[in-house]
Amino acid sequence: MGRDPPKVTGLSPKEGPPGTRIIVRGENFGISANDLLSCVIGGVECVFQAEWQSSSKILCRSGNNQGPGDVIITTKTGGRGTCTVQFRGYVDTVGPTKDSAVWVDDSRFGEAGRNQAQSPTALVEDPLALSDEPSKCIYTEEQLLEMFQDGSGNMTQENFVPAWYLLENHSGATLEDLKHGLRHMQTQNKQQIDGPIAYLKGHLGSYFECIDTLDNLEVRFGEDSGEFVENVDSLIEKISSARDLSNRTYEAVFQRRQTIDFYRHCIATVQRFHYVFDLLSSAHKNIKIRHFRAIIVDYKKLQQLLGKSPVKVLQDIFQEVDKRLNGLRQTLKDELNVMPGTVEQQIHLCRHLRELEVEGDPGWECIGNLHTYTMDKMFEIYSFHFTDVTGAVKDVKEAFQTRAYTHIQFHFQVASPFDLDFDIPGSGPGQTAVEPTSAPRDKHETISSSASLCQLIKSLSDFAVKSLTHSMRLSDAYFHGEMREGGRDGVATAVMDPVKHVRQRDLVVETVNLYVTIIQCALRPRDIMVKAEDFADAIVAVQQVRKAVLNHTDSVELLEKLTTEIKKALVYALLDRGITEMESVAANAADRPDKTLRLSAKMPEIFTTIAVKTYSMTKQFLQYDAIHDANILGEAETVDVLVHKWCRLLNVPMETLRDFGESKTGVVVFFSLMSAHTLVRKVLPRLFRMLDNLIRDALVRTRDTITERYYELASDLTRTYVEMKADPVMGVVEKQMNDYGVDWKHAPVPRGVNAYVTRIALDLNAVMEELCVFANEPAMNEEIMRGIIDKVCEEVNRLFFVASGFNANGVLQGQLDLAALQLVLGPYVSKASAVLLNEINQLLQDQKLPYKKDTLAKLIAEYTAGHRMLFLEK
């Protein structure tokens, strides 16, 4: 997170010549010395002479600037700063026409050294005459600058502060020493006042007298020239020679003074630019250790200081450094062209190249190179799975050029995911169902398994995610100016080029289009059975690609369509596989009575396994994340197809059981009936609850229809089974009557219940025992028993009504058989059976023949005592 920009609020001093030591005060100057990037004073870079002290203080020396100028600090964490004060720079020249701050007293020249000049600074080196006492300063220059912000200890400067001078040069002097020094300075000052100037004032008359005398002498010499020509000429020559010598001496003094000042300036210049002469070796060292930032900083400083320098040696150094940097530029460009690289590395390389002022646009070229590498690498990943690489790549390129990605549609065949404990061709343990498609197989095809197909999609998706993320991060850095000077935290200007923005989006779309095209080519019809569990991971991989391009609407829509079509194809294929499995189960058992019996009993289990497995596997493809996924159930057409396929799957068990119901084998019909009851009462409600969580209201009407049809199936099977079980019982009734000579019209005195009633009781108990053993479904058992009893009652009713007549014993015997039959049937007498039995009773009563009711009660009691165990109970 960036900090506030630096702000300069104070300078000390505020003016001075080049090399002036300045204390810069303010705020947000960085967190360490490494954070300081630039210190510009009056437009001149001075960071090389800067010394970071704290976040509010920097010491530096001014450059070669003239006039007032801003002091700008730039840091890594705060960027480019501002200032509220200015520093005024000026050039302090020295020459013979410039007044000296100190009077040069000729009397201080010795005879032997009269032709040698002394430095003015030497004349004021010890104005207090305390040179014998220790002059070690107990304060640093920085501390003195802090105490006297606008002052100086140099007596030749306008901002001279005596206290600075005393602390710097005589911090160990005592008060007596300072008093002595003061008296010395007063004496010296008086001598200067009373010295040459006072001498000239006091002897001005003498000077004019000398001039007059010289003039008179010249006149008299002229008058006497005739007489003393030789002496006069000799004297004039000597005077002229003395005058010339005086002038030459004066000229030499000032010439030497200028030479000394020039040498002093040269020494200061060398000290100022001493790092320039070490720059070549430091540049070579930094290149070797890949410390490119230090090289660029040094180069920028050198360019500002020496770029237009008239000094040849400095020009030669700058040219040699620039030559070395040309090699560095090429090295950085070569490294930038190595793909894929890392984002941060490429950003730094582009930033270095921009700072080194290479031609072109390294950042944009890097984005283009990365796109080219991405496209080539995706072709390589796809061709890795083929022996004929050229043919495989050619197919993809043709599909890409024809914009196949705009027409996405798949058709899969999934391998059986069901682990059924039943003998089904191609679906048993260790077997793999193979159903070749009608599409021709290419000669270069080598993808031979669902795992290899999904591995291709996952490998391609993983690379696409990394590459797209890399490309968009690189593009973001480019357009936000991170590749320019200053980087992310600096004051870097964003790239506002609409053409490049559009082109960058086109590169992303082009990458996604190729990705979709490759997956289309990989998922074309093949002679392999895909596994849904493998494709779950493959779809997640495609969704990761979609997540990587969320800000690109066109690409997101295309990837949503790809994901949707893959999911739809898998869901349809899974439902088709479930239907095929159920149909295969029925077909396999059609002509095998043993398998028919087994399947009729295991139908609920097999159907539950297939239906629940199909639901659980399709559920993972039908559920969606509203943020990161497409809702395939939002399409009405898709929902209709799903409902239709589920209806087909639900109808297969019903049709199979109905076929079994037409079998003449009672046990098959019985188990089919039992399976139908289990399906309609347990399996279907559970399955519909699960489907409601996915398809919601789309199954409401279909659910009611299917449930009703299953109830009809159960009723039909119950009716069939009842008829199959009732027929033997009904046939025995008439035979028993005939065998035992039952004649209602000539009946003897009853001695007990007729045998046909007991036979009915025995047969019904046998049926009941069979139901309890195999079904153990009270509701179903009761329904079956009631149906059988209805048939038996119909038959008994028919036999009574076809009788030729009844005598009194016949009526009594009929009442006895009817009462015993009601006791046997017990709670299973339905309303229909009760009506039939009442009709028989009414028939007997209509005979209006007397019978002994006590005899009837006695016989009923005897029958009950002997046959109670045959009475049916719930």
N, C-alpha and C positions, 0 to 999 in steps of 0.2 A: 504494500500500500504506500503511495507517494506522500512525501511531506510537503509543507508549505515552501514556496520558493524563497531563496535567500534575499535578504534586504539589508543594504548598507546604509547606516544612519550616522556614521562619524568617521573622520579621517584626522590623522595627526602625523606630520603637518599637512596643510591643505595645498601647498605649492612647493616647487623645488625643481632643480635641474635633473637630468637623467641620472638614475642611481640613487635617488633620494629614498631613504628607508622610511616606510609609512606603516602606521598602525591602522588597520581597517577594523572598524567595530560595527556590529549589527546583530542580526539574528538568522537562525536556520542556515549556518555555514557548514552543515554536514555533521556526521556522527564520528568521523575519523579522518585522518590525513588522506586515506585512499578514496574518500568520498569527493574530494576537491578535484574538479575537472578543468576549470578555467578561472583565471583572474585577469580581467581586461581593465586597464587603466588608460583612459583617454584613447580608446581604440587600439591599444598595443597590448598583446598577450604577455603577461608577466607571471604566469603560473610557475615557471621554472625557478623564479627567484622568490616564490611565495613559501611561507612556512605556516602551516595550520597549527593554531594554538588551542582553539576550542570552538564550540558551535557559535560563539559570538565574537571571536577575535582571530585575525590573520595578520601576520607580518610579511611585508613584501617590499620590493624596490621598484621604483617607477622606471618606465622605459623611455624611449626617445620620442616623447610626444610634446607638442607645444600647444599652449592655450588650455582653456578649461575643458574637461571631459568627464564622462560618467565612469564610475567604478562598478563593474558588473561581475558578480560571482556566480559561477555555475557549478552545481553539484549533481551527483548521480541520483540522490534521493529527492531533491527538490527542483532540479531543472535550472533554467535560466532565471536569475534574480533581477532585482531593481535597486535603485539607490535614490537617496534624497540629498546627497552632497556631491560636489565635484572637486577634482584635483587639477590645479593649474600647473602645467609644466612650462619651463623656459630653458633656453640654452645660455649658459654662463660662459661667454667667450673671454679670452685673455689676449691682449695685443698691446702694442706700443701706444696706441691711441686711447686706451682705456685707463681711467684713473685708478691708481693703486690705493688700497685701503690703508697702506702704511707708507710713511715718508722714508725714502731711501736716502739715508744720510751718508754723503760721500766720505765723511770723516771716519766712517767705520771700515772703509777699505784700507787695507795695509799697503805698504809700498810694494811688497813683493806680489801681492795679489790684486793689484789695482785693475787689472784687465779681466777679473773674474767677478761675476755678479752673484749675489746671494739671493735665495728664495725669500719672497715676502713672508711666507709662513714661518721661515726660520727666525725672522726678526721679531715675531710675536710669539715664539714658542713658549717662553716662560715670562710673561709680563709681570708676575709677582716675585720673580727672583727667588723662588722656593724650590729650585730644581734639586737641591741636596736632600730634601725630605722625601720619604717614600711616597710614590704617586699611584700606588695600586688602588684601583677603583673597587669599592665594595658593592656597587650597583651595576647591574647589566644594562645594556643599551635599551632593552625592551622596558625595563623598569623606569629608566629615565624618560623614555617616550611616554609612558603612562603618566608620570608626574608632571611633565611639561609638554602637553599635547601639541601646542602650537609653537614651541620654542626650539632652540638649537644650542649646542655647546660650541659652535664654530663662531669665533669672533668676527669673521669676515662676512657672516650672513646678517641679513636685516632682522631676522627673528632671534638674535643672540640673547640668551638668558644667562646672566652671571652665575646664578645658583647652580645651573646644569654644569657649567665649566668647573666650579669649585668642587662639586660632588664627584665629577668625573676625573679631575686631575689632582685635587688636593683634599681628598676625603679624610686623610689622616693628619692634616695640619691642625696645630693648636691655635687658640685665640691670639696668642702673642705673635705666632708666625703670620697669621692673617693681618694683624696690625702692622707688622714690619713690611709685609707685601704691599699693604695699602700706601704706606709712606713711600715705598719704592715707586709705585705707580704714579703717585702725585709728583714725585721728583722728575720721573721720566716725562710725564705730561707737561710739566713746566719747561723742561729742557726742549721739548718739541715746540712748545709755544714760543719760548725765548730763543730758540735755535736759529735755524736758517732764516726764518721770516723776520725775527727780531734783528738778526744780523743785517739783513738787507735794509730794513727800515732804519737802523742806526747808522749805516754807512752809505746811505743813498747819495748824500752830497759828495762823499769821497769817490763813489762810483762815477758820478758825472764829472768830477774834477779829473778822474783818470781818463775819461773819454775826451775831455777837452785837452788834456795834456797830450794824449795820443794824436789828436787832430793837429795840435800845434807842432808836435814833433814831425808829423807827416808834412806840414807846410814848410817847416824849417829844413827838413830833409830834402824837400823838393828844391828849396832855395840853394842848399849847399850841395845839390846833386852834381853840380859841375866840378866842385872841388873834391868831394868825397864820393865819387860815383861807385868805386869798387866797394867801399865799406857799406854804402847804403844798400847796394844790390845784395850783398851778402846778408845784411841784417833783414831785408825784406824776405829774402828766401828762407831764412831761418824762422821768421815769424809765420810765413805761409806753411812751412813744414810743421811748425808747432800746431797751427790751426788744423791742418789736415789730420795730424796725429790725434788731436782732441776729438775731431769729428769721427774718426775711425774707432776710437775707443768708445765713444758714445754709441755708435752703431753696433759695435761688438757686444756691448753690455745688453742692449735691447734684443739683439739677435739671439744671444744665448738664453735670454729670458724666454723668448718665444720657443726656442728649441726645447728647453726644459718643460714648458707647459705642454708642448706637443708630445714629448715622451711620456709625460704624466697622463695625458689623454689616451695614448696608445696602451699604456699599462692598464688603465681602467677598462678600456675596450676589451683587451685580452682577458682580463679577469671576468668581465661580464659574459663573454662568449667562450669561456674555457670549455664548456660542455660540448660545443660544436666540434671541437677537434677529437672528442671521444665518441662522437655520435656513430661513426662508421663501425667501430668495434662493438659498441652496445647494440647497434642494429643487427649485426651479424649474430651476436649472442642471443638476442631476443627472438630472432627468426628461428634459430636452432631449438630454442625451448618453447616455441610457439606462443610467445607472449606478444601477440599481435597488437593488443591495445596500447602497450607501452610504445611500440614502434610508431603507431599512428599518431599518438600524442606528441612524440618527439618530432615527427615529420611536420605536423601542423605548426608547432612552435618554430621550427626551422624555416618553414615556408613564410610565416609572418615576419620573421626577423631578417631572413637572408634572401627571400625570394627576389627582391629587386635591389640587392646590395651592389654597389659599384666596386667593392673590393674583390679582386680577382681570386684570391685564395679562398674567400668565402663562397664565391660563385663555383669554384672547382669542387669544394666540399659538397655544396648543395647538389651539383650535377652527379657526383659520385653516389650520394645517398639516393637520389632519384633513380639512378641506374640499378642500384640494389633493390629498390622497391618495385621496379618493373618485373624483376624475377619473382618477388613476393606476390605481385598481382596475378601473374600467370599461375603460380602455385595455388593461390586461393580459388581462382576460376576452375582449375582442374579438380580441386577437392569439391567444389560446388556441383560439378557435373557428375560426380559419383553418386549413383542412386541406389537405394532410396535415401540413405542418410537419416539424420534426426532433425526434427523441426528446429530446435534451439541452435543446433550446430549450423544449419542453413541460414537461420536469421542472423547469427553472428557473422558468418562468412559474407552475406550480402551487405551487412552494415559496414564491415571492414572494407569491402570493395568500393562501396559508395564513398567512404571517407578517403580512400586512396585515389578517388577520382578516375575510376576506370571508365572506358567508353561503354555506351549502351545502358541497359537496365538489368542488372544482375538478378534482382528479385523476380521480375516478370519472366525472365528467361528460365529461372529455376522452376517456377510454377509450370511453364510449358514443358520443360524436360521431365518433371515429375509425372505429368499427365501422359506423356509418351511412354514413359517407363511402366506406368500403371496398365495402359492398354496392352502393351507387349507382354507384360507379366501375366495378365489374365488369359491371353492366348496360350501362353506357355503352360499355365496350370491346367487348362482344358486339354491341350495336346499331350500332356504327360500320361493321360489315361488311354492313349491310342498308340498303336504301332505305326500306322500311317499318319505321321504328324501333318504332312502337307495336305492330305485329304481332309483331315479333321479341321484344320484351320481354315481351309477353303470353304467348307460348309458353313462355318460360323460367319466368315466374312460375307458370303453371299446372303445369308439370312440377315446380317446386320445392314447390308446395303439396301435390301428390299424392305427394311423397316418391319421385320417380323415381330418385333416387340410390341407393335400396336395391335396385334391380334393374338392374344394369349388364350390358349385353351389346351387342356390336358385330358388324357384318358388313361387311367391306370388299371392294372390288375394286381390286386394285393394277394400275397400269400396267406394261407389260412392261419388266423391267429387263435383258433379254437383247439383246445386240448380235450377231445371227446373220447370217452371210454366206449366207443362203438366202432364197429367195422365199417369204415367209410373209405372208399378208394381215394388215395392221394391225401388223406388227412390224418392218418394214424401216426403213432410215434415214429420219428425218424424218417418220415416221408415228406417230400416237397412237391406241392402241386405246381405243375408247369402247364400253362396254357398259352402256346405261342400266338402272337398277334398275326394279323394278315399283312402287316407292313414288311417290306423287304429289308433284310439286314445288310447294312453297308459292309464292305470288305474290311474297312479299317476299324470296325467296331470291336472294342475289347472290354467294355463295361459289362461284366458278367454276373453281378450280384447287386442286391439292394444296398448292401453295405458299401460297396465301391461307388455306387451312384450317389449315395448320401455323403460319402467322404469327399467326393468332388464338389458337391454343393457347399459343404462346410468349409473346405479349404478355400474355395473361391470367395465365399462370404467373409471369412476371416481376413483375407487379404484385402477385399474391397472395403471393409470397415476401417482397417488400418490406413489404407491409402487415401480414402475419402476424408477421414479425420485429419490425416497429415496434410492433405491438399488444402482443406478449408482453414486449418490453423495457419498454414503458410500464407494463404490468401488474405486472411484476417490481419496477419502481421504486416503484409505488404500494404494493404489499403489503409491501415491505421498508422502507417509511418514508422513502424518498429524497425524496419530495415534501413531507415535513414539515420543521419547523424543525430545522436541524442537518445536513440532507442526508445523503449516503452516509456521510461520515466522522464526522458528529456523532452524538450520542446520540439517535437518532430511534426512536420506538416503532413496531414493525411493526404492520400492520393485520391483526388476527386475526378477520376477519368471514367465517364459513363461507358465508353466503348470497352474498356478493360473490365469493368464490373459485369457487363453483359457477357463478355467472352468468358469470364471466370465461371459464371453460372452455366454457360453452354458446355464448358469442360466437365462440370459435375454431371450434367444431364447426359452427355455423351458416354461418360464412364458407366452410369447406371444403365443406359440403353444396351451397352455391350454386355454388362453383367446379366441382364434379363435375357438377352439373346442367347448367351452361352447356356443358361439354365434351360431355355426352351429346347435348344439342340440336344442337351443331355437328357431331357425328359421326353423326347419323342418316343413313339411306340416301340417297344423292345420285347424280346422273348424272355424276359425275366419277370419274376413276381416280386414286386416291391413289398417291403415290410413297413407297416404303418408306424411301428415303434421307432424304426430308424428315421422315418421322415419327420417325426416330432422334433428331433434335434435339428434337422435340416431347416424346418420352418422357423425355428427359433433363430437360426443363423441368418435367414433372410430378413427376419424382423429386426435384427441388430443392424443390418445394412440400412433398413428404413429409418431406424432411430438416428443413424449417423447423418442423414440428410433431411432432418425435420424442417429446416428452413428453406428447402427447395420444393415448392409445391408440385411442380411437374414430376420430379423424381419420386416424391412421396406417393403420388397418385399411381404412378406406374408400378412401384413396389407393392402398394396395397392390392392392385389388381393381380400381380403375380402371386402374392400370398393367398389371396382369396381363391384364385383358380386352382392352386395346388391343394388347398384345404377342401374345396368342393370336390375335386377329383378323388381325393382320398376318402372323403365321407361317402360319396356315391359308390366307390369301389368296395369299401367295407360293407355297406348295406347289400350290394350285389353279391359279395362273397357270403354273407350270412344267408341270403335267399338261396344261393347255390348249394350251400352246405345242407340246409334243411331239405331242399329238393333231392339232393343226393342221398340223404338218409332215407327218405321215403322210397326213392327208386330202388335203392339197394335192398330194401326189405320187402319189396312188392311180391316177388316170386319165391320167397323163402319163408315158409310158415314159422320156423323157429325164430327167425329175425323179426318177423311180423309181430309175434307174441312179445318178444323182448322190447321192440320199439314201442308197441302200444303201452307197455308199462313204464318205459323210461322217457316217453315223449315230453312230459313237463320238465324233467331234468335237462334233457338235450336242448329243448327250446330255450329254457332259462339260461343255460350256459351260452348259447349262441347270441341270444337277444341282449343279455346283460353285458357280455364281452363287446358286442357291437356298439352298445350304448356307451360304455366306458371309453372305448377307443375313438368313437366319433365325437364324444363330448369335448375332448381336449382340442379338437379342431373347430368346434362350433362355439365354444366360449371365447370371449375376446376382451381385450383391455381397451377401454374407450379412448385412451390416449395414444397407445402405441400399436393398435391393431385395427383391422377392418372387420366390420360385422357382416358376415356372409348371410346371416339370418335376416338382414334388413332388406333382402331382395325377395319379393313375393314369389317370383318364379322358382327360386331356390327352395323356399319353404314348401311350395307345392310338390316339387320333385321329392323332397325328403319325406313328406307325408305319404306320397304315393308308394315309395319304396318301403317305408315302414309298414304300410298296409299290406303290401305283398308279403313281407316277412311274417306278419301276424297271421295272414291267411293260410300259409303253408301248413302249420300244424292242424288247423281246422279241416282243411281239405284232406289231409292224410288220415286223420281220425275218422272222417266221414267215410273214406274208402274202406278203412278197417271195419267200420260198422256194418258194411255190406257183406262182411265175411260170415260164413256159416258156422264159425267156431265161437262157441259161447264165451270161452275164456278170453279170446281176443276182443270180443265185443265188450266184455266186462272191464278189461283193463283199459280199453279205449274210453269207455264211459267214465271210469275212475280218473283217467288223465284229463278228460274234458272238464270234469268237475274241479280238478285241481287248477287247471288253467284259468277257468272263468272265475274261481273264487279267490285264488291266491296269486297266481303269476301275473295275470293281466292287470289287476289293480296296482300292484307294485310297479310294473313296467310303465303303466300310464302315468303314475306319479313322477317317475324319473323323467319321462319324456315331457311332461308339463313344465319341468324346470328349464328345458331347452326351447321347445317349439311353442310353449305357452298355449294360446287359445286355438292354434291351428288344428289340434287334434280333437277338439270338443265334439264336433259332429261325427267325425270318423270313429272316435272312441265309443260313442253310443251305438253306432252301427255295428262295429266289430263285436262289442260286448253282447249285443242282442243276438248276433249270429252265433256266437259261442253258446249262449243259452239255448238257442234253437238246436244246436248240435247236441248239447247235453240231453235235451228233451228227446230228440230223435234216437239217440243211443240208448237212453233209458227205455223208451218204448220198444226198441228192437230187443233189448236184453230181457225185458219183461215178457215179451211174446215168446222169446226162446225158452225162458224158464217156466212160463205158465202153460205152454202147450203140453209138456209131459204130465203135469199135474192134472190138467183138464181131461186129458185122454184116459187117465187112470180112473177118474170118477165114474164115468159111464161103464167102463169095463168092470169095475168093482161091483157096481149095481147088477150088471148082467151075470157076473160070476156067482154072486151070492143070492141071486134070484129075488131081488127086491121087486115086489109087486104091490103097489099101494092099494090096489082095489081088492086083492085077496090076501092081504097081510094077516099073519097070525098075531097072537098076543105078543107085544114087544117084551123082549127079555134084556135088551141092552141096545146101545148105539150101534148102527150099522158100521160095517168095516170100512166103507169108503171114507167116512169122516176121519177115522184114525189114519187112513192112508194119506189123506190131505194134510193132516197134522204132521205126519212123518216127513212128507215131501217139503212142506213149508219150513220145518225146522232144519232140514238139510240145506235149503237155500239160505236160510238165515245164518247158519253156521259158516257157510262158504263166504257170505258177505262180511261177517265179523272177522274172519281170518284174513281175507285179502284186502278188504277195503277199510274197515274200521272208520267209516264215515257215517255217523248216525243219521244225518239228514239224507244222504244218498241212500243208505240202507232202508230207511223208512219209506222213501219214495218208491224204491224198487219193490219192497214188500207190499206196499199198498197197491201198486200196479198189478202185481201177480195175484193178489187176493181179489182185486176187482175182476180179473179174468175168471178166477175160480168161482166167484159168486155168480158171474154171468152164466157159467156152465151149469152150476147147481140149479140156478133159477130156471134155465132152459129145460133141464131134466124134470123138474117138478111140474112145469107147465105143459109138458108133452105127455104126462101120465094120463092113462085112459080113465082113471077115476080113483076114488078113495073110499075105503070102508072105515069103520070106527077105529079099528086097530091101525089102519094105514094112517089116519089123521094123527093118532097118538104117536106112532113111530116117526111120522114126519116132524111133529113138534119136538120129539126127543132129539132127532138128528139136527134139527135147526138150532135148538138150544145148545147142544154140544159143539156145533160148528162155531157159534158165536163165542163160546168160551175159548175155543182153540185160537180163533183169530184175534181175540182180545183187543189191544189198543191199535191194531193196524187196519181196523175196519174204517174205510173212508165213507164219505157221505154217499158216494155212488153205491158202494157195497151195502151200506145200511138200507138204502132204498130197495135194492134187489132182495135182501133178506126180509124186509118188511112185506114185500110183494108175496113172498112164499108164505109168510105167516098169515097174510090176508087171504091167500088162496085156501089155506087149511081151514081158516075160520069160516070161510064162505061155504064149506061143506056142511056146516051146521050139524055135525055129528058129535054126540056126547063122548067125552073121554074122561078118564079119572085123573084129575090133576095131582092128587096125592101120589098116585103111581108114577106120574111124570117126574115129580120132585124127587121121589125115592130113586128112580133110575138115574136122574141127573147127578144126584149126590154120589151114587156108586161110581158113575163114570169119572166124576171129578176126583174122587179119592184114588182111583186107579190110573188115571192118565194126566194128572196135574202137570207133570214134567213136560208134557207135549204142548202145554198152553204157551202161546207166544207172549213174550214180554219185551219191553224196551230196555 
